[in-house]
């Protein structure tokens, strides 16, 4: 590997060409425009402008069609000769509507969204700056198209088209973030990402297994962190920002700083963020069942139940977090581009709030239940080469190593035995991706992926009264999970109006696991899984005019059992325990979706998509036996034995719709709405609503922009879920739901009214603030363990330099 990197750098350093720089500005203000996408197919080339609005377009020489686009601006198409005649200066005019935003999540390569059969959304930097999300999960929630569940404040589990957790895939700078212990229950790994360091966020709706392999059933969330910017002049390019923010609902105190230093061939980005969140306060108007009347506190070697002076304060729920990132970039010429990134994230200990409100005999069940620090370290190297050859026009090699650490700490009320379970995963990945223009009308994407996870799981039992510790049962076996995949995808321009895209992927997934039989009587000590999967997709995009796009896509996806499915031991609910099951097969999804987007002049845009997904051989928790017994003693309780099994068929269908209407005098009205319905087969052949198919939800916004002021009044809302419509496994979780007139749990509908504003005080200083949940509603999003924030005042100052 070291020889390969050295060879790449040596070849790059030996190749020098001329440099041609374009400058792109706002037509109205004359301000330079950053992150403008510049693309051509012949030759295959891509570039983006830096903070000075400049980009090197040497590789575009002789191109007949160069597409230049930035979200919120009219797309321009020019030849290289035209740009040369205009002295490589270009001004872009504002446009509220576009169908040509640049996306990467569909193929790993930059392309126009209007050329992708799948539905993809990008979350703009302008919207992120206005909304001020606290976490990456909250950032996804900005779109109004992703439902977020939280079991505790330090959480955020996206639900997309009826799927969640290990049936969704996270990608960071093109690197797979999912690990072998991603579980079917809600997870919070996305909060490891720093929203201040995210340059671009995209959501691909529906299957993405062709490019991303296992797990990409419901969708792909792709995050691109800040790219180091090069200088296009003889002077160094020094840019950055400093941000401070306060939120009243959880007494948040956040600080962020990043700096970019760029020369012509070298560039560096350093980013650091620090967050301190106090206990979260809920709203005043809503179900009394959500209030927190008391909590447990350890005093004088006893667990004392303490009356909560403020029942709206969710004790304990506060935590702290730090994120750091360092990137280096070397681009010796227009052919080679080398980038190295180092990412680190760590939280403090934080409580799992939904377990603290679980009761037994009228008292809290637990004296402690929390997570230890969640740690994530990623080191990744990207080497890109652009140069026309017989095999490819562009190639990218991504090498990454990630370290994950998480732990669970629990102890029953007034029980001296504290159980700690520590999980560590070392993840290694290699991605080699190619793109080749076969002709002016045909493009080939292909590549290989190698991924390996090493899982280490440890159990510790500690008697807190004596301070003595002893080994305890681990949550997982010691295991290795490996995935090997190869894919190819083609795109054909059948005509100016019609495009066809299709692809295939073959994937092999292996697991080798060793079980500790000292604590549980497993009938095996070792287990192996070896599964292969072939997936495919075919789709078309019909664009009869610049104002209408119709897309149709059919795709399959798969998820191979991971170590969490096959090997975990945990209490899923009171009186039940999940045990390992080494006899598992992959689950397969079959998906069809149709999308229509239409603009009417520069006045109105309507976007509607409908989809249907069938999940076969679904992995789900079912009753099981261990050595012929249907119950075992677990944590001192006789518990029903369960295991993950290929025991169900699930179906999900739904509609996503949105519109954007331009109003006079700088006003704009927009709305996004999602409706999904899911069912899952039960043991007795009956059907139950799918756990991760959220109630209908959406957002409606009234926005106003004038000069340096950006304001938005908006409402978020979600539908009701009656007891009979709750999934079977949710009906027993009385602690997280309101109670109806019949004494049954249900999830009430809710809405919030919110206001945000951002104003540029100077060219380098801006202030933003807002008031969320103005009417102080007390609500808990469906399936969430913690109640959402009540009335919340936010103030943020941002300095750019």
C-alpha positions in Angstrom: 0.0 0.0 0.0 2.8 2.4 0.9 4.4 1.7 -2.5 1.1 2.4 -4.3 0.7 5.8 -2.5 4.4 6.7 -3.3 3.9 5.8 -6.9 0.8 7.9 -7.2 2.5 10.9 -5.7 5.6 10.4 -7.8 3.6 10.2 -11.0 1.5 13.2 -10.0 4.5 15.3 -9.2 6.1 14.6 -12.6 3.1 15.7 -14.6 2.6 19.5 -15.0 0.2 21.2 -17.3 -1.0 24.7 -17.8 -3.6 26.2 -15.5 -6.7 28.1 -16.5 -8.8 29.6 -13.8 -12.5 30.7 -14.1 -14.1 33.2 -11.8 -17.8 33.0 -11.0 -19.8 35.7 -9.2 -23.4 36.5 -8.3 -24.9 38.5 -11.2 -26.7 40.9 -8.8 -24.3 41.5 -6.0 -20.9 40.8 -7.7 -20.0 38.6 -4.7 -17.9 35.5 -5.5 -19.8 32.2 -5.4 -18.4 29.2 -3.6 -19.1 25.5 -4.3 -20.3 26.1 -7.9 -20.3 22.8 -9.7 -18.7 22.7 -13.1 -19.1 19.5 -15.2 -18.6 18.1 -18.6 -19.0 14.7 -20.2 -16.6 15.0 -23.1 -14.0 15.2 -21.7 -15.1 13.8 -18.4 -14.2 16.5 -15.9 -15.5 18.1 -12.7 -14.5 21.1 -10.6 -15.9 23.4 -7.8 -15.1 27.0 -7.0 -13.4 28.0 -3.8 -14.4 30.8 -1.5 -13.0 33.3 -4.0 -15.3 32.0 -6.7 -12.3 30.5 -8.6 -11.7 27.1 -10.0 -9.1 25.5 -12.2 -10.8 24.3 -15.5 -7.7 23.2 -17.4 -9.1 19.7 -17.7 -12.2 21.1 -19.6 -10.1 22.3 -22.6 -12.0 21.8 -25.9 -15.2 20.7 -24.1 -18.3 21.6 -26.2 -20.7 21.4 -23.3 -19.8 22.6 -19.8 -22.7 22.6 -17.3 -22.3 25.2 -14.5 -24.7 25.1 -11.6 -25.2 26.2 -8.0 -28.3 25.5 -5.9 -30.5 28.6 -6.0 -29.0 29.9 -9.3 -29.9 29.4 -13.0 -28.0 26.7 -14.7 -25.6 27.8 -17.4 -24.3 25.6 -20.3 -21.2 26.9 -22.1 -18.4 25.6 -24.3 -14.8 26.0 -23.3 -14.4 28.4 -26.3 -17.3 30.6 -25.1 -15.8 30.8 -21.6 -12.5 31.7 -23.2 -14.1 34.5 -25.2 -15.6 35.8 -22.0 -12.1 35.9 -20.4 -13.2 33.0 -18.1 -15.5 35.3 -16.1 -19.1 34.3 -15.5 -22.0 35.7 -13.5 -24.9 33.5 -12.3 -28.5 34.8 -11.9 -30.7 33.7 -9.1 -33.4 31.1 -9.6 -35.5 29.6 -6.9 -36.3 26.4 -8.9 -33.9 23.8 -10.3 -33.9 20.2 -11.3 -30.2 20.0 -11.8 -28.6 20.1 -8.4 -25.4 18.1 -8.3 -25.4 14.8 -6.4 -22.9 12.1 -5.7 -24.8 9.5 -3.7 -26.3 7.6 -6.7 -23.0 6.6 -8.4 -20.2 8.0 -6.2 -19.5 10.4 -9.0 -20.8 14.0 -9.4 -23.8 14.2 -11.7 -27.1 16.1 -12.2 -30.0 14.9 -10.1 -32.2 15.1 -13.2 -30.1 12.3 -14.7 -30.8 9.9 -11.7 -33.9 7.7 -11.7 -33.9 7.5 -7.9 -35.2 10.3 -5.7 -32.4 12.3 -4.1 -32.4 15.4 -2.0 -29.6 17.7 -1.0 -29.7 19.9 2.1 -28.4 23.3 1.3 -25.8 25.2 3.3 -28.1 28.2 3.4 -30.8 26.2 5.1 -28.4 24.6 7.6 -27.1 28.1 8.5 -30.7 29.3 9.1 -31.9 26.3 11.0 -28.9 25.8 13.3 -29.2 22.0 13.8 -27.6 20.7 17.1 -26.7 17.3 15.7 -26.3 15.5 12.3 -29.7 13.8 13.0 -31.3 17.2 13.4 -29.6 18.2 10.2 -31.4 15.4 8.3 -34.7 16.5 9.9 -34.4 19.9 8.2 -35.5 18.4 4.9 -39.0 17.5 6.2 -38.6 14.2 4.4 -36.7 12.2 7.1 -38.4 11.2 10.3 -36.1 11.2 13.4 -36.6 9.0 16.4 -34.7 9.6 19.7 -34.5 7.3 22.7 -32.4 9.9 24.6 -31.1 13.4 24.0 -27.8 11.9 22.7 -29.6 10.1 19.9 -31.2 10.3 16.5 -32.3 7.4 14.5 -33.6 8.3 11.0 -36.6 6.5 9.5 -36.8 6.6 5.7 -39.7 5.1 3.7 -40.6 2.6 6.4 -37.0 1.5 7.2 -34.5 2.4 9.8 -31.3 1.5 11.6 -29.4 -1.4 9.9 -31.6 -1.2 6.8 -30.3 2.3 6.0 -26.7 3.1 5.1 -24.5 5.9 6.2 -21.6 7.1 4.0 -19.0 9.7 5.1 -16.7 11.0 2.4 -17.6 8.0 0.4 -16.7 5.6 3.2 -19.3 3.1 4.6 -20.0 3.9 8.3 -22.3 0.9 9.0 -20.6 -1.7 11.1 -21.2 -5.4 11.9 -23.0 -4.5 15.1 -25.5 -2.0 13.7 -28.7 -3.3 15.2 -32.4 -3.5 14.2 -33.4 -1.4 17.2 -32.9 2.3 17.2 -29.2 3.5 17.1 -27.5 6.8 17.5 -24.3 6.6 15.5 -25.2 9.5 13.2 -24.5 11.9 16.1 -20.8 11.2 15.8 -20.8 13.5 12.7 -20.3 17.2 13.2 -22.9 19.3 11.4 -20.5 22.3 11.3 -18.0 20.2 9.4 -20.5 18.8 6.8 -20.1 20.5 3.4 -22.9 18.7 1.7 -25.6 16.2 2.9 -27.7 14.1 0.6 -30.4 11.5 1.1 -31.0 8.8 -1.6 -34.5 7.3 -1.1 -35.0 3.6 -1.9 -32.5 0.8 -2.5 -28.8 1.7 -3.0 -27.3 -1.8 -2.9 -25.7 -1.5 -6.4 -23.2 1.0 -5.2 -23.2 0.5 -1.4 -23.9 -3.3 -0.9 -25.6 -4.7 2.1 -27.9 -2.6 4.3 -28.9 0.0 1.7 -32.6 -1.1 1.5 -34.6 2.0 2.6 -32.1 4.6 1.6 -28.5 6.1 1.8 -27.5 9.1 3.8 -24.3 10.6 2.2 -22.3 13.2 4.1 -19.4 15.1 2.5 -17.2 16.9 5.0 -15.3 20.1 4.3 -12.9 19.8 1.4 -9.6 21.6 1.6 -9.6 24.5 -0.9 -6.6 25.3 -3.1 -5.6 28.8 -4.0 -5.9 29.7 -7.6 -3.4 32.6 -7.3 0.1 33.1 -6.0 -1.2 34.2 -2.6 -2.3 31.7 0.0 -6.0 31.2 0.4 -6.9 31.5 4.1 -10.6 31.1 5.0 -12.6 29.8 8.0 -15.4 30.4 10.4 -16.0 30.6 14.1 -19.5 29.9 15.5 -21.0 30.1 19.0 -24.6 29.1 19.8 -26.9 28.9 22.8 -30.3 27.1 23.1 -32.5 27.5 26.1 -34.4 24.2 26.1 -31.3 22.3 27.1 -29.0 25.2 28.2 -26.8 24.3 25.2 -23.4 26.0 24.9 -21.7 25.2 21.6 -18.5 26.5 20.0 -17.0 25.7 16.6 -13.9 26.8 14.7 -12.5 25.8 11.4 -9.7 27.2 9.2 -8.6 26.4 5.6 -5.1 27.3 4.4 -4.5 26.6 0.7 -1.7 27.1 -1.7 -1.7 26.1 -5.4 -1.0 22.5 -4.8 -1.4 21.9 -1.0 -4.3 22.7 1.3 -5.3 22.0 4.9 -8.5 22.1 6.8 -8.7 22.0 10.6 -12.1 21.8 12.4 -13.1 21.5 16.0 -16.5 21.7 17.8 -17.5 21.4 21.4 -21.0 20.9 22.6 -22.5 21.0 26.2 -26.1 20.0 26.5 -27.9 20.2 29.8 -31.1 18.2 30.8 -33.8 18.7 28.2 -37.0 20.6 29.1 -40.3 19.5 27.5 -43.3 21.7 26.7 -46.2 22.8 29.0 -49.2 21.6 26.9 -49.6 17.9 26.3 -50.1 14.5 27.9 -49.4 14.3 31.7 -48.0 10.8 31.2 -44.9 12.4 29.7 -44.0 14.4 32.8 -41.0 13.4 34.9 -42.3 13.5 38.6 -39.3 11.9 40.1 -35.9 10.4 39.4 -33.3 8.1 41.0 -30.2 9.5 42.7 -27.4 7.6 44.5 -26.9 8.8 48.1 -25.0 7.2 50.9 -24.8 3.8 49.1 -28.5 3.8 48.4 -30.7 4.6 45.5 -33.0 7.3 46.5 -36.1 8.3 44.6 -36.0 12.1 44.5 -39.0 14.3 43.7 -38.4 16.4 40.6 -38.9 20.1 41.4 -39.6 20.7 37.7 -41.5 17.7 36.2 -40.9 19.2 32.7 -37.2 18.7 33.1 -36.1 15.3 31.8 -33.5 14.1 34.3 -31.1 12.7 33.4 -30.6 13.6 29.8 -27.6 16.0 29.4 -24.3 15.2 27.9 -21.2 16.7 26.2 -19.5 16.0 22.9 -16.3 17.0 21.1 -15.6 16.6 17.3 -12.3 17.2 15.6 -11.2 16.9 12.0 -8.0 17.4 10.1 -7.7 17.2 6.3 -4.7 17.5 4.0 -4.9 17.8 0.2 -2.3 17.6 -2.5 -3.1 18.4 -6.1 0.0 18.6 -8.3 -1.9 19.1 -11.5 -5.3 18.6 -13.1 -4.9 14.8 -13.2 -4.1 13.8 -9.6 -5.9 14.8 -6.4 -4.9 13.2 -3.1 -6.8 13.9 0.1 -6.2 12.5 3.6 -8.7 13.0 6.4 -8.6 12.3 10.2 -11.9 12.4 12.1 -12.5 12.0 15.8 -15.7 12.2 17.9 -16.3 11.4 21.5 -19.3 12.0 23.8 -19.4 11.9 27.6 -21.4 9.2 29.4 -25.1 9.8 28.8 -28.3 8.2 30.1 -30.7 6.2 28.0 -33.7 8.2 29.1 -36.4 5.7 28.0 -34.9 3.1 30.3 -35.1 5.5 33.2 -38.8 5.8 32.9 -39.4 2.1 32.8 -41.1 0.9 36.1 -41.5 -2.3 38.1 -44.0 -2.5 41.0 -44.6 1.2 40.7 -40.9 2.1 41.2 -38.2 2.8 38.7 -36.7 -0.5 37.5 -33.2 0.8 37.2 -30.8 2.6 39.4 -28.5 3.2 36.4 -28.9 2.7 32.7 -26.7 4.6 30.4 -24.1 4.6 27.6 -20.4 5.0 28.1 -18.6 7.4 25.8 -19.4 6.9 22.2 -16.1 7.1 20.3 -15.5 7.2 16.5 -12.1 7.6 14.8 -11.8 7.5 11.0 -8.6 7.8 9.0 -9.2 7.8 5.2 -7.1 8.4 2.1 -8.7 9.3 -1.2 -6.6 9.2 -4.4 -8.3 10.4 -7.6 -6.9 10.3 -11.1 -8.5 11.9 -14.2 -7.0 10.9 -17.6 -8.6 9.3 -20.6 -7.5 5.7 -21.1 -9.0 2.5 -22.6 -10.4 1.4 -19.2 -11.5 4.6 -17.5 -11.6 8.4 -17.7 -11.5 8.8 -13.9 -10.6 6.5 -11.0 -10.8 6.9 -7.3 -9.2 4.8 -4.6 -10.6 5.1 -1.1 -8.8 3.5 1.8 -10.2 3.8 5.3 -9.8 2.6 8.8 -12.4 3.3 11.5 -12.5 2.6 15.2 -15.8 2.5 17.0 -16.3 2.1 20.8 -19.6 2.0 22.7 -20.7 0.6 26.0 -23.8 0.0 28.1 -24.0 0.3 31.8 -27.0 -0.9 33.8 -27.9 -1.7 37.3 -31.3 -2.5 38.9 -32.7 -0.3 41.6 -30.8 -0.9 44.9 -29.0 -3.8 43.4 -25.2 -3.5 44.0 -24.4 -5.4 40.7 -23.5 -3.0 37.9 -23.3 -4.7 34.5 -21.0 -3.1 31.9 -20.9 -4.3 28.3 -18.2 -2.8 26.0 -18.2 -3.1 22.2 -15.2 -2.3 20.0 -15.2 -2.5 16.2 -12.2 -2.1 13.9 -13.4 -1.5 10.4 -11.2 -1.5 7.3 -12.4 -0.7 3.8 -11.1 -0.4 0.3 -13.2 1.1 -2.6 -11.9 1.4 -6.1 -14.4 3.2 -8.4 -14.1 4.0 -12.1 -16.1 6.0 -14.7 -15.7 5.6 -18.4 -17.4 7.5 -21.2 -18.0 4.8 -23.8 -19.5 7.3 -26.3 -21.2 10.7 -26.2 -24.4 8.9 -25.2 -23.1 6.1 -22.9 -21.3 6.1 -19.6 -20.1 3.2 -17.5 -19.6 3.2 -13.8 -17.9 0.2 -12.1 -15.8 -0.8 -9.1 -15.0 -3.1 -6.3 -15.4 -2.9 -2.5 -13.6 -4.8 0.3 -14.8 -4.3 3.9 -13.7 -6.1 7.1 -14.9 -5.6 10.6 -13.3 -7.1 13.7 -15.7 -7.1 16.7 -14.4 -7.3 20.3 -17.1 -7.6 23.0 -16.4 -7.6 26.7 -18.6 -8.0 29.8 -17.8 -6.8 33.3 -19.8 -7.3 36.4 -19.0 -5.0 39.3 -20.2 -5.0 42.9 -20.4 -1.3 43.6 -20.8 -2.0 47.4 -17.4 -3.7 47.6 -15.7 -2.3 44.5 -14.9 -5.8 43.2 -15.2 -6.8 39.5 -15.4 -10.0 37.6 -15.9 -11.1 34.0 -19.5 -11.0 32.8 -21.3 -12.2 29.7 -20.5 -10.2 26.6 -23.2 -8.8 24.3 -21.6 -10.2 21.2 -19.3 -13.1 20.2 -15.7 -12.3 19.2 -16.2 -12.1 15.5 -15.0 -11.1 12.0 -17.4 -9.8 9.4 -16.2 -9.3 5.8 -17.9 -8.1 2.6 -16.6 -8.4 -0.9 -18.5 -6.8 -3.8 -18.1 -5.9 -7.5 -20.6 -3.7 -9.4 -21.2 -2.2 -12.8 -23.8 0.4 -13.8 -24.4 2.0 -17.2 -26.2 5.2 -18.3 -27.5 5.6 -21.8 -28.8 8.8 -23.4 -31.3 7.3 -25.7 -32.3 10.8 -26.9 -32.2 14.4 -25.7 -35.3 13.6 -23.7 -34.9 10.0 -22.6 -32.2 8.4 -20.4 -31.8 4.8 -19.3 -29.7 3.6 -16.4 -29.2 0.0 -15.1 -26.7 -2.0 -13.0 -25.8 -5.2 -11.3 -23.8 -6.0 -8.1 -22.6 -9.3 -6.7 -21.7 -9.4 -3.0 -20.2 -12.1 -0.7 -20.5 -11.7 3.0 -18.7 -13.9 5.6 -18.9 -14.1 9.4 -16.6 -16.1 11.7 -17.7 -16.0 15.3 -16.5 -17.5 18.6 -19.0 -17.7 21.5 -18.3 -17.6 25.2 -20.3 -20.5 26.7 -19.3 -19.9 30.3 -22.4 -17.8 31.1 -25.1 -19.2 28.8 -25.6 -22.8 27.7 -25.3 -22.3 23.9 -25.3 -25.6 22.0 -22.4 -24.2 19.9 -19.1 -22.4 20.5 -18.3 -21.3 17.0 -20.4 -20.3 14.0 -19.9 -19.3 10.4 -22.0 -17.6 7.8 -21.2 -17.4 4.1 -23.9 -15.6 2.0 -23.8 -14.4 -1.6 -26.3 -11.9 -3.1 -26.9 -10.6 -6.6 -28.8 -7.3 -6.9 -29.8 -5.1 -9.8 -31.6 -2.0 -10.9 -33.1 -0.4 -14.0 -34.5 3.0 -14.3 -35.4 5.7 -16.8 -35.7 9.5 -16.8 -37.9 11.2 -19.3 -37.4 15.0 -19.7 -39.6 16.3 -22.5 -38.7 19.9 -21.5 -36.6 21.8 -19.0 -39.7 22.2 -16.8 -40.8 18.5 -16.5 -39.0 15.4 -15.3 -40.6 12.0 -15.0 -38.6 9.1 -13.5 -39.3 5.4 -13.0 -37.0 3.0 -11.2 -37.1 -0.7 -10.3 -34.4 -2.1 -8.0 -33.5 -4.9 -5.7 -31.5 -4.6 -2.5 -30.3 -7.0 0.2 -29.1 -7.1 3.8 -26.9 -9.9 4.9 -27.1 -10.9 8.6 -24.5 -9.2 10.6 -22.9 -10.0 14.0 -25.8 -8.2 15.8 -28.4 -10.3 14.1 -26.6 -13.6 14.5 -24.8 -13.4 17.9 -26.2 -10.9 20.4 -27.6 -11.5 23.8 -29.8 -8.7 25.3 -33.1 -8.0 26.9 -35.3 -6.6 24.2 -38.2 -5.9 26.6 -39.1 -6.9 30.2 -39.5 -10.7 30.4 -37.8 -11.5 27.1 -34.2 -12.2 26.1 -32.7 -12.5 22.6 -30.1 -15.2 22.1 -27.8 -16.1 19.1 -29.0 -17.8 16.0 -26.3 -18.9 13.5 -28.8 -20.2 10.9 -29.7 -17.0 9.0 -30.0 -16.0 5.4 -30.0 -12.6 3.7 -33.2 -10.6 3.4 -34.1 -9.2 0.0 -36.1 -6.1 -1.0 -37.9 -5.5 -4.3 -38.7 -1.8 -4.9 -40.6 0.3 -7.5 -40.9 4.0 -7.5 -42.2 6.7 -9.7 -41.4 10.4 -9.6 -42.7 13.5 -11.3 -41.3 17.0 -11.0 -42.8 20.0 -12.8 -42.0 23.7 -12.7 -44.2 26.5 -13.9 -42.1 29.4 -15.1 -40.2 30.8 -12.1 -43.4 30.7 -10.0 -44.2 27.1 -8.9 -42.5 23.8 -8.5 -44.3 20.5 -7.7 -42.5 17.3 -6.8 -44.4 14.0 -6.2 -43.0 10.5 -5.8 -44.7 7.2 -5.0 -43.0 3.9 -4.0 -43.7 0.3 -3.1 -41.2 -2.0 -1.4 -41.5 -5.7 -0.6 -39.1 -7.2 1.9 -38.8 -11.0 1.7 -37.1 -13.4 4.1 -37.1 -10.5 6.6 -34.9 -10.7 9.7 -37.1 -10.2 12.7 -37.3 -11.1 16.4 -39.4 -14.2 17.1 -39.9 -16.7 20.0 -37.2 -19.3 20.0 -35.9 -22.2 22.1 -32.4 -22.8 23.6 -31.5 -26.4 24.2 -35.2 -27.2 23.9 -36.2 -24.6 26.6 -38.4 -21.6 25.7 -37.4 -19.6 28.8 -34.1 -19.1 30.7 -33.0 -17.0 33.7 -31.6 -13.6 32.5 -30.6 -10.9 35.0 -32.5 -12.7 37.7 -35.7 -12.9 35.7 -37.3 -15.9 34.0 -37.4 -14.6 30.4 -38.9 -15.8 27.1 -36.2 -16.9 24.7 -36.2 -15.1 21.4 -33.9 -14.9 18.4 -33.5 -13.0 15.1 -35.0 -15.2 12.4 -35.9 -15.2 8.7 -39.5 -15.3 9.6 -41.4 -12.6 8.0 -42.5 -10.7 4.9 -42.9 -7.0 5.0 -44.5 -4.5 2.7 -44.2 -0.7 2.6 -45.8 1.8 0.3 -46.1 5.6 0.4 -46.1 9.0 -1.2 -43.7 12.0 -0.8 -45.0 15.3 -2.1 -43.9 18.8 -2.0 -44.3 22.2 -3.6 -42.6 25.6 -3.7 -44.4 28.8 -4.6 -42.8 32.1 -5.3 -44.8 35.0 -3.9 -44.3 38.8 -4.5 -41.8 41.0 -2.6 -39.4 38.2 -1.6 -41.8 35.8 0.0 -42.0 32.1 -0.7 -44.4 29.3 0.5 -43.3 25.7 0.5 -44.4 22.4 1.9 -43.2 18.8 2.1 -45.4 15.9 3.1 -44.7 12.2 3.6 -47.1 9.3 4.0 -46.0 5.7 4.5 -47.8 2.5 5.4 -46.0 -0.6 6.4 -47.1 -4.1 7.4 -45.1 -7.1 8.8 -46.1 -10.7 9.0 -46.5 -12.2 12.5 -45.9 -15.7 13.7 -49.6 -16.6 13.4 -49.8 -15.4 9.9 -51.5 -12.1 10.8 -50.1 -8.7 9.9 -48.9 -6.0 12.2 -47.9 -2.4 11.3 -44.2 -2.0 10.6 -42.3 -0.5 13.5 -40.3 1.9 11.4 -43.1 3.1 9.2 -43.7 6.5 10.9 -47.1 8.2 10.9 -47.6 10.8 8.2 -45.4 13.9 8.8 -44.3 17.1 7.1 -43.3 20.7 7.2 -44.8 23.9 5.8 -42.7 27.1 5.5 -43.3 30.8 4.7 -39.9 32.3 3.9 -38.8 35.9 3.3 -35.5 37.1 1.8 -34.4 40.6 1.3 -30.8 41.8 0.9 -29.0 40.4 3.9 -32.0 39.2 5.8 -33.4 35.6 5.6 -36.5 34.7 7.7 -38.7 31.7 7.9 -42.0 30.9 9.8 -42.7 27.2 9.6 -44.7 24.4 11.2 -43.6 20.8 11.7 -46.4 18.2 12.2 -47.0 14.5 12.5 -50.1 12.3 12.6 -51.7 10.2 15.4 -51.1 6.5 15.8 -53.9 4.7 17.7 -53.3 1.7 19.9 -54.6 -0.7 17.2 -52.3 0.9 14.7 -49.2 0.5 16.8 -46.8 -2.4 15.9 -47.3 -5.4 18.2 -43.9 -4.9 19.8 -44.7 -1.2 20.6 -48.0 -1.9 22.3 -46.2 -3.1 25.4 -44.0 0.0 25.8 -46.4 1.9 28.0 -43.6 4.1 29.4 -43.1 6.0 26.2 -46.6 6.5 25.0 -49.7 8.5 26.1 -52.7 6.5 27.5 -56.1 6.6 25.7 -59.5 6.5 27.4 -59.4 2.7 27.3 -56.1 2.6 29.2 -54.1 1.6 26.1 -50.9 3.3 24.9 -51.0 5.4 21.7 -49.0 8.0 20.0 -50.8 11.4 19.7 -50.4 13.7 16.7 -48.5 16.9 17.2 -47.4 20.2 15.6 -45.0 22.9 16.4 -44.9 26.6 15.2 -41.4 27.9 14.7 -39.5 31.1 13.6 -35.9 31.5 12.4 -34.0 34.4 11.1 -30.5 35.1 9.8 -29.0 38.5 9.2 -25.5 39.5 7.8 -24.3 42.3 10.0 -21.2 42.7 7.8 -19.4 40.8 5.1 -17.8 38.7 7.8 -20.2 38.6 10.7 -23.8 37.2 10.8 -26.3 36.6 13.6 -29.0 34.0 13.6 -31.7 33.1 16.0 -35.2 31.8 16.5 -37.9 30.5 18.6 -38.8 26.8 18.2 -42.1 25.3 19.5 -43.5 28.8 20.1 -46.8 27.4 21.6 -44.8 25.2 24.0 -46.3 21.9 22.9 -45.5 18.7 25.0 -45.0 16.0 22.4 -43.0 12.9 21.8 -42.3 11.9 18.2 -43.6 8.4 17.4 -41.5 5.6 18.9 -39.2 8.1 20.7 -38.1 7.5 24.3 -37.5 11.2 25.1 -40.0 14.0 24.9 -39.1 16.7 22.3 -38.0 20.2 23.4 -40.5 22.7 24.6 -40.3 26.4 23.7 -36.7 26.9 22.7 -34.9 30.1 22.1 -31.8 29.9 19.9 -29.1 32.5 19.4 -26.0 32.0 17.2 -23.1 34.3 16.1 -21.0 33.4 13.1 -17.8 35.1 12.0 -16.3 34.3 8.5 -12.8 35.2 7.5 
